[in-house]
Amino acid sequence: MSVILVTGPARSGKSEWAEYLAVQLASQNDQQVPRQIVYIATAQANSDDVEWQVRLEKHRLRRPEHWYCQEVPVALAGAIASYNQTHCVLVDSLGTWLANLIEQADESWNSYQQTLIATLSQTDADVILVAEETGWGIVPAYESGANFRLITSANPPAEPADRW
């Protein structure tokens, strides 16, 4: 199976493109029935952020009802590992997953990252990863933003990707 990385700047249509790819991949199999599409959302709902709620709802409304949606803010590798060749897994997004982990100690972050890379290298499912481009914009004014940019600039989770 394959791992595909979809990248681009904020609000550039990455999610829509990844959803299109998921439909295409799910229908490419030897059986009469398309594979199950699994949408792994790494975002956590925040009832205090109305704009975020609106964005999440747009994503929900765009997805077909027959897609299985799983909200996984942290344990991404375990979620991916639970699927097989009968699934096409779309992860939206690695940047949000990283933001959920950014306060972790370096050892914890490295462990999560290495586990994800190993899982992507071993999975039998097709996996589509959505990731934000972080290095082409202005330098963030806050330390947390600068750390996020620094961590994502190397893109180690992209290593097992078959296509970009």
C-alpha positions in Angstrom: 0.0 0.0 0.0 1.1 3.6 -0.2 1.6 6.7 2.0 0.9 10.0 0.3 1.8 13.4 1.8 -0.4 16.4 0.8 1.2 19.7 1.8 0.5 23.3 1.2 -0.1 26.7 3.0 -3.0 27.3 5.3 -6.4 27.2 3.7 -5.0 26.2 0.3 -7.4 23.2 -0.3 -5.1 20.5 1.1 -8.0 18.7 2.9 -10.3 18.8 -0.2 -7.5 17.4 -2.3 -6.7 14.7 0.2 -10.4 13.8 0.3 -10.5 13.5 -3.5 -7.4 11.2 -3.4 -9.0 9.1 -0.7 -12.0 8.4 -2.9 -9.7 7.6 -5.9 -7.6 5.2 -3.8 -10.5 3.5 -2.1 -12.0 2.6 -5.5 -8.8 1.2 -6.8 -8.9 -2.4 -5.6 -9.4 -5.9 -6.9 -12.8 -6.3 -5.3 -16.2 -5.0 -6.4 -16.7 -3.0 -3.2 -14.6 0.1 -2.6 -12.4 0.1 0.5 -13.7 1.9 3.7 -12.4 5.4 4.0 -11.3 6.3 7.5 -11.0 10.0 8.3 -8.7 10.6 11.3 -9.2 14.1 12.6 -6.4 15.3 14.9 -8.2 18.6 15.8 -9.8 18.9 19.2 -13.1 20.8 19.4 -12.8 24.1 21.4 -16.2 25.5 22.3 -14.6 28.9 23.1 -13.3 29.4 19.6 -16.3 30.1 17.3 -14.2 30.4 14.1 -12.6 27.0 14.8 -16.0 25.5 15.3 -17.2 26.8 12.0 -14.1 25.4 10.2 -14.6 22.0 11.8 -18.3 22.0 10.8 -17.4 22.7 7.2 -15.1 19.7 7.2 -17.8 17.5 8.8 -20.4 18.6 6.2 -18.1 18.0 3.3 -17.4 14.3 4.3 -19.8 11.6 3.1 -21.8 10.0 5.9 -20.4 6.5 5.0 -16.9 7.6 5.8 -15.8 6.5 9.3 -14.5 9.4 11.3 -12.2 9.0 14.3 -11.0 11.9 16.4 -7.4 11.2 17.5 -5.6 14.2 19.0 -2.5 12.3 20.2 -2.3 8.5 19.7 -2.1 8.7 15.9 0.3 5.7 15.3 -2.0 3.4 17.2 -5.0 4.5 15.3 -3.3 4.0 11.9 -2.0 0.6 13.0 -5.6 -0.6 13.7 -6.5 -0.5 9.9 -5.5 -2.8 7.1 -5.6 -3.2 3.3 -9.4 -2.9 3.4 -9.1 0.7 4.5 -7.9 4.0 3.0 -6.9 6.3 5.9 -6.9 10.0 5.6 -5.1 11.9 8.5 -6.0 15.6 8.7 -3.6 17.0 9.9 0.0 16.4 11.0 0.4 20.1 12.0 -2.6 19.9 14.4 -1.3 16.6 15.8 2.1 18.2 16.4 0.4 21.2 18.1 -1.3 18.8 20.4 2.1 17.3 21.4 4.3 20.4 21.3 4.4 20.8 25.1 5.7 17.3 25.5 9.3 16.7 26.6 11.8 16.1 23.7 12.0 12.4 24.5 8.2 12.0 24.4 8.0 13.9 21.1 10.8 11.8 19.6 9.0 8.6 20.7 5.7 9.7 19.1 7.5 10.7 15.9 9.5 7.5 15.6 6.4 5.3 16.4 4.5 7.2 13.7 7.2 6.7 11.1 7.5 3.0 11.9 3.7 2.6 11.7 3.6 4.3 8.3 6.4 2.1 7.0 4.6 -1.1 8.1 0.9 -0.4 7.5 -1.1 -2.4 4.9 -3.6 0.5 4.5 -3.2 3.3 2.1 -2.6 6.4 4.2 -3.0 10.0 3.1 -1.4 12.6 5.4 -2.3 16.3 5.3 0.5 18.6 6.5 0.8 22.3 6.7 3.8 24.1 5.2 5.4 26.1 8.0 8.8 27.4 6.7 7.7 29.7 4.0 6.0 32.4 6.0 7.2 35.0 8.4 9.2 34.1 11.5 6.7 33.6 14.3 6.7 36.3 17.1 6.2 33.8 19.9 8.5 31.1 21.2 5.8 28.4 20.8 5.3 29.4 17.1 9.0 29.4 16.5 9.4 26.0 18.1 6.5 24.6 16.0 8.1 25.9 12.8 11.5 24.5 13.8 10.1 21.0 14.6 8.1 20.8 11.4 10.8 22.2 9.1 12.6 18.8 9.0 9.3 16.9 8.3 10.6 13.4 9.5 7.0 12.0 9.3 7.3 12.5 5.5 10.2 10.0 5.3 8.0 7.0 4.5 5.8 8.8 2.0 5.6 7.2 -1.4 4.2 10.3 -3.1 4.1 14.0 -2.3 
